[in-house]
Amino acid sequence: MQGARSWSIGRFCDLGSDQLRRTTELTLAVARKSLFKLHNAVGLGVLVLVLISAVTGAVLSFRGQLGYVPPSAPVVADHLPLEQIIARAEAAGDGSPATDVQLALEPEDPYLVWLDDDAETEVYLDGAGEVLATREGRWGLTRILFQIHTGELLGLFGQALMVAAALGLCLLGWSGFGMWRSRRRPKARD
């Protein structure tokens, strides 16, 4: 009985370099092939969503040149405090509160106040608090592009699709690294 036991242990130990190397190479080849299939499937699955996000993101980076040209504000010696400018913007709309404010960086630039109403009203004011223009931002080109870019246009389902695309990109990075790493392993010397 002891002879049989030492024969099996001896045989296991004799697997050593050659058979162990072949087993390792086979395992790596299967892993590489599985990663490649996963990489291709995920890549094809997120391709359209990533292209949509990339194109809309690229266009949005030039939104200053695409959208509404704001009115020029007259130069005012003394600007009202920001709280008063916001209050005047809210009064120019339907009374909805302001959500965001863009400050006038140059003397001829207007203040821009976004209101939290259904029309997503934008109110342009000069430093004296006079309303220069109002417009609905809800259906502007940049707003629609932003809604496509984030998936907001399709509601929760669209946002979930864009999250899935982002996670798919992470998976592509991981599987691509795994495939690269499996090819870079040092070869065993005979």
Secondary structure, 3 states (H helix, E strand, C coil): CHHHHHHHHHHHHHCHHHHHHHHHHHHHHHHHHHHHHHHHHHHHHHHHHHHHHHHHHHHHCCHHHHCCCCCCCCCCCCCCCHHHHHHHHHHHCCCCCEEEEECCCCCCCCEEEEECCCCCEEEEECCCCCEEEEEECCCCHHHHHHHHHHCHHHHHHHHHHHHHHHHHHHHHHHHHHHHHHHHCCCCCCC
